[in-house]
Amino acid sequence: MGRSIKKSLALWEKGKELMPRGTQTMSKSPDQFVFGVHPIYLERGNGCEVQDVDGNWYIDYPCALGPILLGYNNKRTIKAVTKQLKKGTTFSLMHPVEIELAELLVEVIPCAEQVRYAKNGTDATLACVRIARSYTGKQHILKPEGHYHGWGDWHAASTTRDYGIPKCLKEYVETFPYNDLNELETKLKTGKFAGLIMEPVALVEPDPGFLSGVRDLCTKHGVVLIFDEMITGFRWSLGGAQEYFGVIPDVGAFGKAVANGMPLSIIAGKREFMKELNHIFFSMTFGGETCSLAAAVETIKELKENREEIYTHVWSEAARLKAAFNEYVRAIGVPAEMFGMEPRLSIRFNTDDPSGHRDLFHQELIKRGILFGPSTYITWAHKSKHIEKTIRAIRASLDVVVKSLDTNVDLFLEGQRSMSIFKKTVSGGE
């Protein structure tokens, strides 16, 4: 199809020598895609499209792993950042934009009576866990199986990537099956947990009454309820999943979409719990970095002013994409599904080689100008023409997948297979 990724491959040869793993973000590494076919470096973005260093354009659905909600190069956020950049990015004392944003956050996030700022999701979830431990005087943390909360020691100790982390930390994090209130109550009855941290919804939808049941049980057993809304915040609704489901946590971690791509995370919660940050050691040089705060102010204002239009668009266009995929796989006999709630979708192949068929599907999509990842997001910038082109590409790509079902999928792959981020390695490296 006339594509080349020659420049991407050349840059990768330099990058992997200069930087461990060659990347700042593990899920952006080329080993997460079909190496040799998939682009490695992106150079620019506009609307819902991104361009790689070789000049190829793609309709983008990972949306920078979730932060892009209004679209790349959004005029309003770009103007806010540019204006603030000329005034200064960080100062020797605090800046008024810290208060301006805080007032907006307290207005739109149900649990927010007070807020603090950070940069990454790990910063925010770590602060939330520390709040729970300080408030209760207990050390153990409970979380649903499979939920991700960053690379901090408290969480990473419970994963296969536990290199360099004291083994004793494993005993302080326990899990329970999502949607299982009986198992949750059994755990909470032990009385040892400081907090329960969870994504209110990941790729599995909550059963009716589950989230409210979690809320009731945490209150009953004196456990601080933390919602990790790094992904759901500002994407499910303006007030996040807690607003959408009507279940209010004690504390929440937000980020990603709040600043439409600028680096910012937020700890928001009820004053009773947030007061712990008056004495907890939580401080950083760039927490008040002004360009990201200014971008968040304008992003939230945009979402407020066009609330119905934006959220109706995100949900309806995602539903359209989901329906098109699932209808076509049923029609051609591919055992696969697009699943999850509309603001965050994913694809699963139920074949004898699910990772291989996923790789093949992604390979064929990228050749047709569509960039997919582990999660699929819709922005305000994805217009009907983009969805229509994507649906055509999905069908054509699935037509290739169906041909591979009765043979070795490697015969169809034009590069190296992807690998799991959490694959355990003997040496602790890659």
Secondary structure, 3 states (H helix, E strand, C coil): CCCCCHHHHHHHHHHHHHCHHHCCCHHHCHHHCCECCCCCCEEEEEECEEEECCCCEEEECCHHHCCCCCCECCHHHHHHHHHHHHHCCCCCCCCCHHHHHHHHHHHHCCCCCEEEEECCHHHHHHHHHHHHHHHHCCCEEEEECCCCCCCCHHHHCCCCCCCCCCHHHHHHEEEECCCCHHHHHHHHCCCCEEEEEECCCCCCCCCCCHHHHHHHHHHHHCCEEEEEECCCECCCECCHHHHHHCCCCCEEEECHHHHCCCCCEEEEECHHHHHHHHCCCCCCCCCCCHHHHHHHHHHHHHHHHCHHHHHHHHHHHHHHHHHHHHHHHHHHCCCEEEECCCCCEEEEECCCCHHHHHHHHHHHHHHCCEECCCCECCCCCCCHHHHHHHHHHHHHHHHHHHHHCCCCHHHCCCCECCCCCCCCCCCCCC
